[in-house]
Amino acid sequence: MSDGASEETTVLQSKRTATQYQILIEIAERQPAVSQQEIADSIGITSQAVSNYLQDLVEGAFVQKHGRGRYEVTKEGVDWLITQTADLREFVEHVSEDVIGEVEIETAIATAPIEEGQSVSLTMRDGVLHATPGGTGSATAVAVSSADAEQDVGITDFDGVLEYDLGTATIVSIPPIRDGGSATIDHDAVAEVARAHDFVAVSGAEAVAAATAAELTPDVQFATAAAVQEAATKGLDVCLLAVADDLAGLTDTFRNSDIAFEVVEFEA
């Protein structure tokens, strides 16, 4: 078929091909007596546009014309419709199973026993989504599984706004070993700052040594900018001990997010 409908072009790739697909369906439903105006009204284009498309379909051997207002979809046209419909079906299945299915079902921690199908209220606690029986909160959902208190529960049908504040990130710069390493910083000052945060992460051997000297137990070792950003996005204030050599990459990540951050140094 000219200018659009071919085995190489799918309905999803071309507006013209999508329109040809719709017109072929309309012809197949109405043949042999086909009203161009009825097709135009059905798919939302002009009667003249339908006439132009029909000419292309006839020239492409997808439609056979038997006289004025009488058209029939050919075997080639039927085969093309079958191919396009199969492609659409696969795409719809992908969206339903792989996209919507993943997006619409989240996981929360039950604060009390929850039954499947029960309405729940959502809150963010310690960076983890929690579900409480009863749909009276500012953000609600419906449980898709049952759970006892402190167990994970699937939720869907979200409504409302989950109200919580974004966390922040404080990056404590630790000198690399060539510049003296962890021995050159004020460990008491590091400890004081870290303990004022919800979450402590370290990145690099010098940072591990600094945390040990400050008597800190990191929540995450081998921390990445993405991990710290995720924690802050969930409402946690994060203290990250990181080797100075790595600061550029870390700060670039935070600048491209909505997370407020600062970099501090504590010299001994």
N, C-alpha and C positions, 0 to 999 in steps of 0.2 A: 504494500500500500504506500502511496506517495506521501511524503512530508509528515511522518509521524508514526502511524500504526505499523509496527514491524516487530519481529521477534526480538530485535535488539533493544527496543524501547518499551518500557513498562508503563502501566497506567500511572504509577507514582512518580515517574521521571518527567513527564511531559503533560502540560495542560491540554494540548491539542490531542494527544493520545487518549487522555482521560475522557475528553468530549466525544471522540470517535467511539470509544468503548460504550459510553452511555447511549449514543445514537444507535449503535448496533443492537444493544439490548432492547431499545424501544422498537426497532424494526422487527426483531425476532418476536416480540410480544404482539405486534399489530399486523404482521404480514398476512396476506399480500397487500391489503388496502392500507396504505400508510399516509397519514395526514402530517405534512411538514409542520403545520401550525400546532398540532397537538404535541408533537415531539418538542418543538420550541418552547411551548408552555411548560412541558414536563421538566425539562432540564435547565430552563432559564436562559436561553439564548434567542436570537431573532430567527424568524422564519428564513430570511435570506442566508443566515449563517448555516442553518440546517441544510439548505439547498446546496451550498458550497461543499459542505462536508459529504453530502450524499454523492456529489460528483466525484470527489476523491475516492470514496468507498467503492463506487462503481468502477472507476479507472483502475483501482488496486485489486479488483476481482474479489473483493470481500462482500459485495452486494451485487445482485443482478436486477436490472430494471426490466419490467415486463410491459411497461406502458405508463401513461401519466398516472402518478399516484399509486403505482403498484411496484413494490420492491420485495426482494427475498434475499435473506442472508445465505451466501454460498457455503460450500463445505470448507473452503479456506477461511471464510469469516467465522464459522463455528469453531474451527480449530484454534483460531487466534483468540476468540473469546474464552475458550477453555483454558488456554495457556495463561492468559492475563488473570483469569479468575483464580487459578491455582496459585499464582504469585501473590495475589491479594490475600488469599486465605492464609498462606504462610506468613505474610507480614502481620496480619491480624493476630494470628496465634502467637507470634513473637512478642507483639505489644502486650497482649493479654497475659501471657505466662511469664515473660522475662522482664518486661518493663513495669506494667501496672501492678502485677503481682508483687514485685519487689518493693515498689514505692508505697503501696497502700497498706501493707502489713508491717508494723513496727514491733519492737519488743520492749517491754517495760518490766519493772520489778513490782510485784503485787505487795501492797502494804497490809492486806488482809485477804482472806479467802475470796476468790472471784470465780463466778460460774460463766461458762461459755454463753455468749449472747447478752451478758450483763453490761449495762452502761457503766463507764468508769470516768473518774476525773483524773487529769494528768498534772503532774508536777515534776520539776527538775530538782533532784537532791544529790548533792555531792557529785554532780556531773553525770548522773544516771537518771533516765526517765522512770518515774514511778506511777503506778496506777492504783487508785483508791476506789472501792465500790461506790456507785452513785454518781449520777451525771450532773452534779451541781457546781462544778468548778468552771473557771474561765475557759479551760480547754477540756474537751471530752472526747471519748471514743467508745467503741464497742469491743468487748473481748471476743476473740475468735478461738480461745482455748480456756480451760479451767486451770486454776493455780491456787496453791496455798500461800500464805504469807511468806514473803522473801523468795518466792519462786518466780521464774520468768514467765511472762504471759504475752501472747500475741494480741495485738490491738489493731483496729481498722476503723473506717468511717469517722475520721477526725473532724472536729468542729471547734471553732473558737480560736483563741490565741493563747499559746503557752507563755505565761508571763514569768520571766526571770532575767536577771542582768547578765550581760556578757562578762567574762572574767578578764583579767589582765595578765601580762607577762612581764616579769622582771628578770633581765638577763644579767647575771653576775659574771663579769669578764675575769677569766683565770689566765694569767700569763703562761705562755708555752715554756717548756723546760729550758729552752735556750736562754730565756729571760729570767730564770730563777724558779719557774713553776709555782706550785701551790705554797711553797715556803715564803713567798714574798707578799702574801695577802693577810689581812686581819681576819683570823678565823672566827673570833667572837662576833665581829660585825656581820660576817656572812651568816652565822647561825641565827642572829637576831632577825635579819631580813627573811631568811628562809622560813623560820617558824611563824612568821606573820602571814604566810601564804598557805593555801589549801593543798598544794601539790608541789613536790620537789623533784626535779629531774636533773640529770647530769649527762654531759657529753664530752668524752675524752678522758684519758688517763689522769691528766692534771686535775680535772674537775672531780674525778672520783677521789683522788687524794685529798682535795680541798674539802669535800663533804665529810670524809673520814676524820680529818683534823678538826672540823667544826662539830663533830659528833652528830651528824645528820644521817638519817636512813632514807636514801632516795626512793621515791615511789617508782621512778623509771630510770634505768641505766641505758646507755646507748640511745639517748633521746634524740629525736629528730624535730625539725621545725614543724613538720606536719602534725606530729603527736602533741606538741605543746599547743599549737593552734587549735587542735581538736578539743583539748582539755579546756582551754579558755573559752572556746565557743560554747561549751556545755556549762559555762558559768563558774569555772574554777579559776582562782588566782594562782598563777604558776610562777615558781621561782626556778629558773634554769641556770645551772652552773655550766658554763661553756668555755672552752679554750678560745682565747682571743683570735686565733687564726681562723676560727669558724664563724666569727660574728657577722661578716659581710653577707654570707648566704642566709643566715638566720634572720637578720634584720630585713633583708629583701623580701622574704616570705611574709613577715608580719606587716610590712608596709603595703602589701597587696591584699591585706585582709582588713576586717573591721576591728581587729584586736588592738587595744591600747597597750603599748609596751615602752619600757625604758631600759637602758643599759647602764650598769653601775660598776664601779671599781672600788675595791677596798685594799688600800696599800697597808702593809704592816707598819 
